[in-house]
Amino acid sequence: MARLLMILTSNGTMGQDGAPTGFYWEEMAVPYWAFREAGYTVDLASPKGGMPPADPASDDDTMARPRAVQNFMDDEKAMKALESTIPLTEVDASKYDGIFLPGGHGTMWDFHQTPQVAATVSKIHEQGGVVGAVCHGPAGLLGTKRSDGTPLLKGRKVNGFTNSEETAAGLSKVVPFLLEDELRAEGAEFERSVEDFSGFAIRDARIVTGQNPDSSAAVAEHMLAALNDASRKAA
């Protein structure tokens, strides 16, 4: 059975600022159900394992909760998997056809800072798998390498939470780095939406990235297309 790995942040605070953060519900749940409905088994992992923290700002209005998020919260098996994510040190990357990295500001303090994240992404891509990330999730693509040692992102079209969006959120001086700047520094060709906080996703071969929460569905759609292309090529 086709299998995907989803890595969630284990970090629940914004550095010295101390404000609560974590993963962003919509960015996890929307792709999760898209993958499940397409027939994929989805395993949840995190750098430390166990229950990852959720960004409270991603579920601060229960009346406006996205259906995918509510469905996830109502699903006993899904919630049990979330409560017991696999520690990255126990993940066997060879089992997966693809990997997806949801965002949430928590990722900015542990995705790039945990070498196992980049190593897992690199391994799955190297074996022909599809890589996807949304919003701050592309922080986990920093430091990824091809088998020849060159940056995986070099010359690839990618995007993620932009400098201007971080500034608008009032967090450009809080996060340890600006994601857009670091993606560009690794040689990526950064592309973005015309307006801040509008949905935007881009696919470059087997790498798919989205800019913000509103991009979650589009990222999942592009990933599924890439996975389908990869499976046909393998056959």
Secondary structure, 3 states (H helix, E strand, C coil): CCEEEEECCCCCECHHHCCECCECHHHHHHHHHHHHHCCCEEEEEECCCECCCECHHHHCCHHHCCHHHHHHHHCHHHHHHHHCEEEHHHCCHHHCCEEEECCCCCHHHHCCCCHHHHHHHHHHHHCCCEEEEECCHHHHHCCCECCCCCECCCCCEECCCCHHHHHHCCCCCCCCCCHHHHHHHCCCEECCCCCCCCCCEEEECCEEEECCHHHHHHHHHHHHHHHHHHHHHHC
